[in-house]
Amino acid sequence: MTTAGPAARRSGKRVGKYLVTGRIGRGGMGMVYRGYDEVLEREVAVKTLTTEGTLDEESRRRFEIEAKAAAKLQHPNIVTVFELGEDRGVPFIAMELLPGVDLEALLRSGEPMLVQERLETMIQVCRGLAYAHEHRVIHRDVKPSNIRILDDGTAKIMDFGIAKLGATQVTKSGMMVGTIHYMSPEQILAKPLDGRSDVFSLGVILYELLEGRRPFTGDAATEILYKIVHGPTPPITADLGPSGTRLQTIVETALAKDPDARYAGANRLADDLGEVLMAHTRAVSTAITPETAEAVSASRRLLKEGHIEESLRRLKELTEKTPESLEVRRALRSATREMQRRHRPPDAEPDDFPELAATLQVPPTRREEAETVLQPTLLRSPAPEAVPAPSGRLSAGPAAEPARTLAWAGAAALVAALGAGAFLLTRVGTPPPVPSRPPATTGQAAAALSAVPVPAAVESAAAALTSLKVVSEPPGATVALDGRRLDGATPMTLQIDARADHTLTVGAEGHAPAEVRLSPGRIPPEVRVTLQPAGPSGRVQVSSFYPLDVLWKGKVLAKAQPSPQFPLPAGRQTVTLVSSTYFLKLDVPVQVRGGAVAAVDAPPLGKLNVRANPDNCEVFIDGRFVDYPPILDRAVAAGDHTVAFKWPDGTRREEAVQVSRGAHAYVMGRKE
């Protein structure tokens, strides 16, 4: 992914604090732009309402509900929303800009997908939707074009644009919301919806992934809608091997016309698909050997260095040798897309985005003021003082201008004086307008500092900075502070905030990285780190039919992946397996040997049943709110768990429970 270049930045158009650098496309209710956050130096996707949308109060409400619905859903398989804002009367959403390809485009490309990849994709989407349903959010427009497949195989659900949050009804009278091929029968018949409606849409996508075509088709929309409501589910004719019969049953259950005959939730569908995936991976050798893993890594390095043709050649050879390797196919897909981008005609110079100017309807003087206020700053000075006007109103008259200029010059001098430690300061107040005259010289800025009071918060932050010298053996190591790479190499001296926790990470090529934790008020003047040589790396294979995260020393090695495999330095290591869906957080020791693959088994699942007397209480599993009782057959990782009950009068009870593989565990909460 590229950042906004100089040409793009010259366009000068902004939405909120984001510089508009290009168009992505048109969404259901407005335009989607490529934006750039100059403060955090990252690209984002910015969705705005069209001019028509801004005039439609119902569209504005739906737009706001989309943002609030998506923003509360923090899950690896749901797009992350950064901000819901309003610029000159126009609401906008800023969200993560996702690389990769839409599932719709992947299906239409004709590119082959392994059975393992199809099942993994569906399981991830199911987990994301199950999380949304737990938070009372129904998507109502689940379709392949709203599913993004990243280069590492992660699936992300996008566009909760017509989501129904709780019982909020915001659709126009008689308005059918959704894409007809993926609608549920109850959605077509305008009946009340719950998460099972999304399950039906998942069944349509699953059928399409397995069979290569949609289950309900026709020459006209009315014919398609009739088949969805009344027509039978066509059989799957594709050769899916030993899993074919089981998958046919799963599809038919997901596509049941009666919601009560369907899966009760997306997690149930994911569980059944996970069992099929586990059986498939056992029957087909999908594990990647260390030699193949190294060959894939080498090909990816070539791709990053710009040697696309050589990378493609090697990956095609690997695909022929290991046709069932999903990691090889994903790397080949990334290289192929990079080659297509290279041969694509270069983008034209960004224009003035006339439709954006029309959307942000505001008088020119107000627009200039807004764009001035939105200029990013590292350190913000107080708002300029207002001078009372004769009418009694406040106006920033000529007497206020010198104070604004001096305050800005003083702040600039303070930033220069603080050097590398300045990025730790918090922002204070609001940004001043850009001075209308040339910036002060260093001498003038120093004089301004003595004449203008420094804000108390800035003065406090500056006083909290302390010097820390970092020395390493061997020298010349890189240093990262709280995950942010610093310029230079050891030995080095940096300025840090003594009031906060910090993590120093020191690393050098050929050596294992070392971490140093620093506590508030206990920061030494010098930190010495001896780096240990890194031995030959090995690989770790985690066996799990459900997706999980894997962490090692705070670093995410795998995210929402079933049966992930990853490299680790040789030696005794500890990895952490995490799955919020199944209430799993487990540290697992593993002995890694150079050039070998070490196996780790994720805990199997059991079923947890929770009841309470009285049942008007909240139920928490391992500290996380789940639902109100009764909770039946909830899939939970095998092991020890804590079930807590909280009644409206504040009464609490806790019960310990042990969940075993494939067994049912029962917990009863009684208010005494």
LINBEL-V763286 format. One record per helix or strand of 3 or more residues. SS is the DSSP state (a for helix, b for strand). FROM is the first residue (numbers start at 0). TO is the last residue. If there is no record, write none. Layout:
# LINBEL-V763286
ss=<SS;SS>
from=<FROM;FROM>
to=<TO;TO>
This chain:
# LINBEL-V763286
ss=<a;b;b;b;a;a;b;b;a;a;a;b;b;a;a;a;a;a;a;a;a;a;a;a;a;a;a;a;b;b;b;b;b;b;b;b;b;b;b;b;b;b;b;b;b;b;b;b>
from=<5;17;30;41;50;56;80;89;102;114;143;146;154;179;184;194;220;240;258;265;289;307;325;353;363;397;441;455;464;477;491;501;513;525;536;547;554;564;570;583;596;604;616;623;630;638;651;663>
to=<8;25;36;47;54;70;86;95;108;133;145;148;156;181;187;210;229;253;260;282;303;320;342;358;372;423;450;463;472;480;496;506;517;529;542;551;560;568;578;591;600;612;620;627;636;646;658;669>
